[in-house]
Amino acid sequence: MARFTLPRDLYHGKGALEALKTFEGKRAMICVGGGSMKRFGFLDKAVSYLKEAGMEVEVFGGIESDPSVETVMKGAQAMSQFGPDWIVAM
């Protein structure tokens, strides 16, 4: 038997986006699916809060509900090139 553990923090609910202002690091990548996060203003708020925390921010968008291998590989390449301290999934 083998065990694989991924350390993670999940933020949700009221005030979750504003918590991004308190994160420490140099770079953050935001991963989003379709356009609803942008349309409703959540993506712009997240970018703003992370920049307020002093971070360089990149957005990796267009992620399908059940991502294809191609999308996963593109995401992995983007992460490798950018080297984020934080990955924010929306």
C-alpha atoms as one frame of an Amber mdcrd trajectory, in Angstrom:
protein
   0.000   0.000   0.000   1.155   3.548  -0.730  -0.101   6.864   0.563   0.104
  10.179  -1.255  -0.730  13.341   0.680  -1.052  16.836  -0.742  -0.868  19.702
   1.752  -3.545  22.281   1.053  -5.720  24.981   2.531  -9.257  25.492   1.308
 -10.918  28.860   1.775 -14.637  29.242   1.155 -17.586  31.316   2.266 -17.940
  34.943   3.239 -14.607  36.767   3.226 -12.727  34.038   1.364 -11.684  36.316
  -1.507 -10.533  39.070   0.848  -8.294  36.540   2.616  -6.118  36.594  -0.522
  -4.799  39.985   0.660  -3.102  38.260   3.586  -1.198  35.650   1.574   2.585
  35.926   1.559   4.643  35.117  -1.496   5.961  36.500  -4.763   3.737  34.852
  -7.376   0.228  33.466  -7.594  -1.502  31.661 -10.433  -5.281  31.699 -10.619
  -6.896  28.735 -12.384 -10.397  29.275 -13.744 -12.848  27.500 -16.004 -15.355
  29.336 -18.147 -16.208  32.998 -18.032 -18.566  33.150 -15.042 -15.852  34.115
 -12.526 -14.912  37.018 -14.818 -18.519  37.990 -15.615 -19.490  38.205 -11.952
 -16.335  40.111 -10.962 -14.763  37.433  -8.766 -11.688  36.978 -10.957 -10.902
  40.697 -11.025 -11.303  40.896  -7.240  -8.979  37.930  -6.726  -6.322  39.464
  -8.991  -6.654  42.795  -7.193  -6.344  41.261  -3.723  -3.286  39.214  -4.680
  -1.622  42.281  -6.195  -2.473  44.173  -3.007  -0.531  41.442  -1.186   2.443
  42.346  -3.404   2.277  39.388  -5.763   2.764  39.002  -9.477  -0.360  37.271
 -10.799  -1.035  35.100 -13.842  -4.360  33.584 -14.852  -4.660  30.144 -16.443
  -8.163  30.008 -17.872 -10.428  27.881 -19.989 -10.210  24.793 -17.794 -12.995
  22.308 -18.568 -15.144  20.676 -15.867 -13.351  17.390 -16.460 -10.024  18.662
 -17.845  -8.498  16.908 -20.824  -4.948  15.592 -20.669  -3.995  18.399 -23.060
  -5.343  21.059 -20.663  -3.599  19.450 -17.691  -0.291  19.389 -19.583  -0.689
  23.049 -20.607  -1.406  23.924 -16.982   1.639  21.999 -15.789   3.824  23.811
 -18.306   2.403  27.200 -17.270   3.043  26.389 -13.593   6.580  25.241 -14.331
   7.402  28.404 -16.281   5.775  30.859 -13.839   6.770  29.145 -10.581   3.879
  30.285  -8.366   4.044  30.264  -4.582   0.248  30.016  -4.537  -2.269  28.308
  -6.801  -5.761  29.753  -6.499  -8.508  27.645  -8.086 -11.827  29.298  -8.797
